[in-house]
Amino acid sequence: MSRRELTVLELLPSLRSMDEIASDLTFSINTLKSHIRSVYSKLGVSNRRCAVLAAHEHGLILSSGSENQSTQARLISHR
């Protein structure tokens, strides 16, 4: 998985909307959707919830919110 796909994947467990995530990442909504489709395909899932569960099972994201907070802090610091 690419670095950008992993960044997107780390933000999927949040309660943020796709518009909010795209804004945080300074992506267009279409770019975000493209990354999400790629993530879903690579994980063999078809929705956000299943992607998060599969990512946890494969050790791609942590169960706690600490990784999400870390990713969000990096995003804010790069603005």
N, C-alpha and C positions, 0 to 999 in steps of 0.2 A: 504494500500500500504506500502511496506517495506521502510525503510529509504533509502536504495540504489536505489530503484525504484523512489522515490521522487527526489533524487539527479540527476538521469538520466533525469527525467521529467523536472526539472528546467533548464537543459542545452539544451533541445530540441528547444526552441525558438531562440537560437543563430544561427548564420550562419556557425557554425563550422561543419565540416564533421563528420561522424561517426568515422572515424579513429582518428581524432583530439580529439573528446570527449573521446574515449576509452583510448587514450594516457594520457589525463588529469586525468582520473580516475584511471589510472594504471590498466585497464582491458584489456583483450584480446578483439579483435573485436567480437569474438563469444560470450563472456560473455555479452558484451554490447548489442548485438542483442537479446540475451535471455531476458535481462532486458526490452528492448524496446518492445518485443513481449508480455511480461507480462503486461507492462503498457498499451499497446494498448488493450489487452484483458479486463483488469479491467475497462478501460474507454469506451469499446464498440466501438472502432474506428479501422481503418485499415491503417492509415498513419500518418506521423509526424505532418502535418498541422492540421488535425482533433484532434490529441492528444493535441496539444497546445491549440486549441480553447476549447475543452472539459475541460482541466485543468483550464483554465481561468474561465469558467462558473461555475465550482465546487469550485472555490477559492483555488485550489491547488498551483497555481503559480500567481504571481502578473502580472498586465498588463505592468508595466514598466520594464526596464532592471535591476532595482536595485537588485532584488532577484538573477538574473543570475550573476551579478557582485559579489554579496556576496558569492555565491556558488563558483565561479571561484577563488575568493580571498582565501577562505578556502582551496581549492584544492592546490593552489600554496604554501600556508603557511605550508602544511603538507608534502611537498616534501623534 
